[in-house]
């Protein structure tokens, strides 16, 4: 028996004009953007289509990707494309919460607008850096980060466990540079600095985490209709833990490859990536080649899926 998992794209996947053809062709997609624009107080579709600078700013990126992802989700629902388990990468966890039935879309938009703003304030552009460390054991990377933190008296830690061969570290510039030096000395050949607006999922985001905790208290989550795999624990999220886990998620590492392994252990045979691009599809192929993976981001990919 096949089981389908949904994975939702995170920040960094955004692109100018994303899902425009879906917006032009499907009323449910247009209605989703219109609903978000009304809540946000600005024309989100206009921003996505014409303002590359703003689309790259965390406080605008997050509502843009959330809305695009939920618009596609609603399109799948309208065409009776079913799924059994959901998860998302970082910001994508909020789209997954909508898919799980736990978080109404309107509440998600309001919450993400705040989360994006808090993250931008806690880690202004240029305040830190992130580097993808390739083909290196997790314990080697973790040890280098601890040593670099101690030596430089700065913050550096693993931020994203994307695949067993790609772990992203992040933190203050000097501390990250110190970790890179230690890893180079340990024989690590390939490290790629990432173009990100801030060192997310590190202790530098604690101020954002604290503000988010307050905002989460105003949200009435609903019991899960579909199981959701938490970024923070890589296990099925319990209803009572939602607020605590979302508070932690912003400043703790994303355990993506463990989350995918959990999905597979639950019997998931096929995964659909929702949102712009296919970054997560690439990760999944590196985690487990036996899983069927497709993605939906525009009319051609949707047509392919709904055949």
N, C-alpha and C positions, 0 to 999 in steps of 0.2 A: 504493500500500500504506500502510495506516495504522500509525502507531507511537504507543504510549501512554507518556507520562511520568507519574511520581508525584511530587507535591510534598507535603512534610510541614510542618505548622504549627509555628511557633516560640512562644517565650514571649510572653505578652500575649494569646494566643487563649483562654486558660483561662476556663471559666465553671462556676458551681455546677451540679452535677447532669449534667455533660457525659457523653453516651453511656449514660445510665442505662437508656434503653429497649433499647439493644443488649445491655447487661449482663443485663437481665431476659429477653430473648428468645433469646439465642444462647449455648450452652454454651462455645464457643471464646472468646468475649469474657469471660465470667465467669472462665474458667480463667486468662486472661491477667492480670486484676486480682488473682486469688488468688495467682498465682505472684509478682507484684511485691510484694504485701503481705508475703508470707513472707520475701522477700529484704530488704525495707526494715525489717521489724520493727514496722510499724504498719498499721492497716486503711486502705489507700489509697482504697477505694471509699467508706468512711464519711467520710473527709476531704473527698473531692470533692463528696459529696452534702450535707454539713452544716457545713463549716467554711470560710466565705468568707475569713476573715482568714488562715488558714494557707495556703489555696489561692493566695493572692496573694503568699506569701513564696517567693522564688527557690528555696530548698532543697526546698520541697514542690511548687512549680509544675512544675519540670522533670521529676521522676519521674511526675507526674500526666499531663502532656501526652504524654510518651514512651509511657507505658503505654496511654493512650487511642488514640494513633496506631497502635501495634503491634497492639492488639486489633482495630482496624478492618482493618489490613493482613491479619491472619490470617483474618478473615472473608472478605475478597476472595479470598485464596488458596484458602480452603475452597470457594468458589463458582466457582473456575476463571476468575477475572477476571485477565487477564494484563497485563503491562507490560514495557517495554523499557529504560527509563532512569529513574533516581531522583535526587532532590535534596531538600533541606529548607532552611528558613530558620533559621539559627543553631542553636538546640537541635534543630530538625527534621532537621539533618544526621545526628544519631544515630539517629533513626527510619529515615532513608534508608539508613544503614549496615546496620541490621537487614534492611531490604528487599533490599539488594544481596547479602545472604548473607555479608557480611564480619564481622559482629558478632553473636554470639548474644545473644538478648534478655536473659538473666540477667546477662551481662556488661555490657550496655548500662545496665541498671537500677542496678547497683553503681557504674558509672562516672559516670552522670548524678547520682546522689545526692551523690557527691563533688564533681562539677563545680558543682552548684547551691550547695553549701556554700562552696566556694572563692570563687565569684563573689560570694556574699553577704558574705563576710568582706572581700574586696578592695574592694568598693564597697558599703558599708552604705547602707541607705535614706537618702536625703537628702544623700549625699556628692557628688552631681553632678547633671547634668540632661541631657536630650536634647530636641532641637527638630527637628521636620520642616520642611524648607525646600522650599516649593512652587514649581514652574515656574521654576527657575533653573538655568543651565548649571553642570555639575559643576566646571569650572575656576574659575568665579566663587566658588563655595562653598569650594573647596579653598584658593584664594588668601586669602579672608577668614579662614579658620581659621588659616592660617599666620601671617598678620598679627596676629590676635588673640592667638595663642599667644605671639608675640614681645613684643607690647605688655603683655600681662597676666602674662607669665612663667608661664602656666598651661597645662593640657592641654585642647585642643579640636581635634577632627578629624571628618571624615565617618565615620559608623559603619555606616550601611546605605544602599546604593544600591538603593532599592526599585523605583523606576520612573524613567524619564528626567525625570519631573515631580515626583518626591518623593525627596529625599535627606535622611537624618537625620544631624544632627551631635550630638556628645556630648562630655562632658568635665567639668572642674571648673566650678562655677557661674559664677564671675567671668569665666572665659575664654569660656564659651559666651555669656554676656551681651555680652561685648565683640565676639564674632563676629556676634551678632544686630544690634548697633548698626552695625557695618560693612556688613552686608548691607542693612539698612534705608537707610543712606546711599547704597548702590549702586542703590537703587530696588526692592528686593525687597518685594513687597506682602504676601505671605502666609507666615507662619511659625507653626507650631502646637507649643506645649510638650506633650511626651508624658508620660503617667502611667506611668512605669517605675520599677522599684525601684533601678536604678543605671545609670551611663553605660557600658553594655556595648559591646564591640568598640572600645574605646579603650585607650590606653596605661595608663590607671588600673587596668586588669585584669591588668597584668603579674604581680603576686604570684599570682593565680589561675592564670595561664598556666604559671608555674614549678611550682606544686604539681600541676597537671594533667599536666604532662610526666612527673612521677614516677609518678603513678597509671596513666598509659597504658603504662608499661613492664611492668606486671603483666598486661596484656591480650593474649591471643593472637588477633590478627585473622586472618581466613581470606581466601583469594583471592576477588576479586569474581566473583559469578555474573552480576550486571547492572552496567553502568557507572553510576557515581555522579559527579555534577558537584559539584566543590568550591566552597563559599562563598568561599574565600579567593582562588582562582585563576580561578574561573568556567570551568575546564577539567575534563576527565575526570580523576579522582583515580587516581594510580598506587598500587599496593599498597605499594610501598616508602616512599611519602610520607605514609601515613595518620597516623602518630603526630606527625610534624612539622607537618602541616597542621592537625590538631585542636588542637595546642598553640598555633599561631599564631591559629587562628580566634577564640579567645575574646577576643583583644585587637586584632585587625585587622578592617577593614571587611568587611561582607557584600556581595558583588557579585551581588545577586539578579537584576537585570535582564539583566546579561551572562550569568548562568547559564541563564536562560530562553532567551535568544538562542542559546546553545550547544546546548541541547536541540533547538531548532527546526532548527538547522543540521545536526543528526544525523538529521533526518527525522521528528521528533515532530510529529504532527498533532493529537493529543488529550491533554489533561492532566487528571488526577484529583487534586484536593486532598484530603488525608487529615488528619483531626483537627478539633478544634472550630472553628466559624466558617468564614468564607470570605474572609479578609483576602487570602490569596495569589491567589485567583481574581480579586479586584478588581485586584490588581497586574498579573496576566497580561493582563487585558483592556486595560489601558493600555499594555502592552509590545507586544502583537501581537493585533489584533482577529480575525485569521483562525484562530487556534487554538481548537479546541473545548475548553471547560472545564466540568468538573462537580466537585462536592465531596461527600464522604461524612462525616457526623457523627452520624447518628441513623437510626432505622428508616425514616422516609419517604425520606431521601436515598439510603439503601442500596437500598431497594426500587426506586426510580427507576433506579438504575445497573444493577441486576441483572436488569432486565426483558429 
